């Protein structure tokens, strides 16, 4: 995380610096500060501001975006020390002329692109994925996903219809449903609970079983019913409206979905409005200079002395 902060600080500065200023001073020195931004440290004649600490703390996940890290927080000094170290390293690098190095310029330019791209995405998400849009999506999905009623039922599952008919007669004669389920049901998941399946919606189980169960009233017994598992005798214990998950429960999932969707839409729009050419073969940079083959030059010069000796 510290490495990311160091890269972020170096690249973010490029946005507001002139080339001349970048060559001579740390880039953050040349960023115009907001009114009220206070100096929190001086390093070799340069300054660090409270906003620098806040940004670094946000990038490390210590505080949310837009929130300041209190100076009383134990992590405040840790973040400030990291910024001081970073400033010292940057000053020393510039004193050694590393800021004029070609590799450094390429890496700084690449970091600048990444940060500008991230800022563009952040601004887009603020507009498209916010509390109002998330709640609107939740309400729309809640309407579409109305699940109707839930039914609580118990059943006895057997392999043969003749066995189901026999048990149905015993139930009609007054024998206990739960006791017969424990003794005869082959459904290991419910037999030890007297056949109780709990609450379920119509789409959760085999519709050959759920359809007649949902058509029955509370307290009604149905069967024998044939499904892929065997023969059922069922009894409806209760019926209620299916509860909808709360906004607080679904909010993280909706936000994640909307965030992914918003980024994909943004990138799709940008690609459609741009000219992008992917080259199947490498192409030399127009700024590169061809190297002179040293071996060929030395070989072409060698025959002359040889010829002079022969003469």
N, C-alpha and C positions, 0 to 999 in steps of 0.2 A: 504493500500500500504506500510505503514511503517513496518507493521508486516512482509510482504513478504521480504522486504529488510533485516530485521534483521535475518530472517531464511536463506536467501541467503548468507549473509555475513558469518554466522557461518558455513554453510555447505560447501561453496566454499573453505574455508580454509583447509578443511580436505584433499583435493586432494594432497597438496604439503607438508604435515606435517608428520614428524616421530611421532610414538606414544609417545616417551619421550618428544618431544618438545610440543606436544599437551597438555600434562598434566601440563606443567609449564608456557607456554606462550600463549597469544591469537594466534589463528591459522594464522591470516593474517600477523603476525609478521614473520612467517617462509616461506612466499611465496617470491621467487626470483623476484625482480622487473626489469622492462626494464630499459635500460640506459636512463637517463634523467628524470626518474620519480622522482618528487620532494616531500619532506616532507611538509605537510601542517598543521600538528598539532602534539603535543606530549602530551600523556595522561598517567600520572603515570609511566613514564619511557618507554612507548611504543610509536610507531609512526603510524600516518595515512598519506597516500600518496594521491597525486592528482588523481591517477588512481582509488582509492577507492571512491572518490567523483564522478568521471565520471561514474563509474559503477552504483552507487546508483542513480545518476541523470537519467541515461538511463533506469533503472528499473522502475522509477517513471514516465517515459514518458516525462521528461523535454527536453531531447535531443535525437536525433537518435543514433543508434548504431555506435560506432566509433567516435562520436563527443564529445568534451569536453565542460563542462559547464563553461563559463567564470566566473572568480572571480568577475567581475563587475555585474553579474546577481544577481538580488535580491534574487533568490532562492538558490544561492550558500551557503550562511551562514546557511540557513535552513537545507540543506542536510548535511553540515559539523557538525552542532550541533546534528543532529540525529545520525551520526556516532560516535561522542564523547560520547553521551549517551549510545549507544550500546556497545562501548568499556568499559565504566565504569561498565555497568551491567555484561559484560562477565568477567571482572577482579574480580568483587565481587563474582560472581558465582564460579569462580575457587578458590578463597580464602576460600570459604565455602565448597569446595570439591564436588560441584555439578557436575563437569565434570566427576567424577568417578561413578556417580549414574547410575544404570542400565537403568532407563527410559530415562535419558539424552542421553546415548550412543545409545539407540535404535532410538530415535527421530533424532539425528544427522546423524546416518547411513541412515535413511529413506530420510532425506533431501538431503544427498549426492547423493543417487540414483536418486532422482527427478532431481537434477541439472545436473548431468552427462547425464541423458536421454535427458534433454532439449538441452544441448550443442550438443549432437549427432544429434538431429533433426535440430538444427540451421545450423550445418555444411552441412547436407544433403540438406537442402533447398537452401543454397548458391550455391550448385552445380547444382540443378535441376530447381529452380524457380528464374531466374534472368532476366534482361532486354532482353537479346537475346532470351531466351526460351519463354518468354511471347509474344514478338513480333512475333516469329515464329508461335506460336499457333494462334495468331490473324490473320495472313496472311493465314494460312491453313483453319481456320474457315470461313474467308471472302470468300474464293474460294468455299467452300462447301455450304455456305449460300447465294450465289448469288440469289437475289430475282427477277431478271428480271425487267420488266417495272412496273411502277405505272400508274394507270388511274384515272383521275378525271372525275366523271360523276354525272349527276343529274337524278332523277327518280320521277315518280308518281306511287304510290302504291294504288291499289283498290282491293276490295274483289271479284268482278265478272268480267269475261272476256268481257261481253257485255258492261260494264262500260268503260273498257280499250279501246275497239274498238271505242266507242263513243268519248272518249277524243283524240284518235289518229286522228280521222277525223277532230276534231277541230284544232289540231296542223297542220294538212295538209292544213287546210283552212287559216292558218296564225295566230291563236291565240297564246298568249304568254305562253311559257312553265312554267315559274316561277309562273305566276298568276294562272294557272290551278292547279299547285302543291299545292299552298297555299290553294286553295278552295276545292280541291277534294282528295288530298293524305291522306291516313290514317297512314302514317309513321310520328309520332309526332316528331321524332328526326331530320327530315330533311324538313318537309313541310314548316316550317316558314322561311327556307332559300331558298325557291323556289325549293326544292327537291335536293339541292346540297349535295352530299355525301362526298365531299372532295377527297383527293388522297387515293387510297387503292391498295393493291396487290391482285393477283388472289386468294390467299389462305385465305384472310381475311373475305370473305363473302360467301354465298351459291353459290356453283359452277354452279348451274342451272341459276343463274343470272350473275355471273362474266364471265362464258365462252363465251356467245354471246357478252357481252360487250367488252371483251378483243380482240375478233375477229373483232370488228368493228373499223373503222378509226375515226380520230378526226373530230367532227362535225356531225357524223352519228347518226341517231335515230334508235332504235331497240325496237321491241315489237309488240304485247303483249308477255311478258315472264312470265312463270308460275314458282313460287318458293313455298317454304313452307309457306310463309307469304301472298301470294295472287298473283295478276297479276301486272306486272310492265311495264311501258313505260320508256325507258331510252334513254339518249343522252350523247355521249362522248364529254367532254369539252376539255380535254388535255391528253397528254401521255408523260411520262418522265422515264428515268432510275431510279429505286429505289435507294435512297441514302443508303450507307453503314455507320453504326455507326463508328465514328473515333476511333483510337487506344486509345486516352486519355479517351474516354467515357467508353470503354470496359475493359481497363486495370485492374481496381480494381476487376471486376468480374472474369476475366481470372486468375489473381493472386490468388484469393481466391480458385477457383476451382483447380488450379494446386497445391496449397499448401496442400489442403485436400488430393488430389490424391497422392502426393508424400509421405506424411506421411503414408497413408494406404499401399502403395507399400512397404515402408521400413519395417513397422511392419509385413506385410505378409511374406517378405523375411526372417526376423529374426525368425519368428515362424516356418517357414518351415525348417530352419536350426538348430533348437533347439529341445531339448526334454522337453516337457511340460506335466506334469501330474497333473490333477485336482482331488483332493481326495473328494469323496462323504461324508466321515466321518472324523471328526477331528482327528488329530494325535498329540500326545504329543511331545513337543520339546525335542530333545535328551539332551539338556543342563539343562532341568528343574530337580529339585530335589524333590522327593516325600516328602510330609510333614508327620511328625509323628503325628498320631491322639492322642492328649493330653488326651482326655476323657477316651479312652480305656486303656492307660498306667496307669492312676490314679486308674481306677476301678480294674485292675489286681493286683495292689499293696495293695489294701485295705483289702482283706481277711486275710492277715498274722497277723496284729495286733489283728484282731477280734479273730482269732484262739488262739493266745497267751493268750488273756483275759479269754477264756473259760477254758484253761488249769489251 
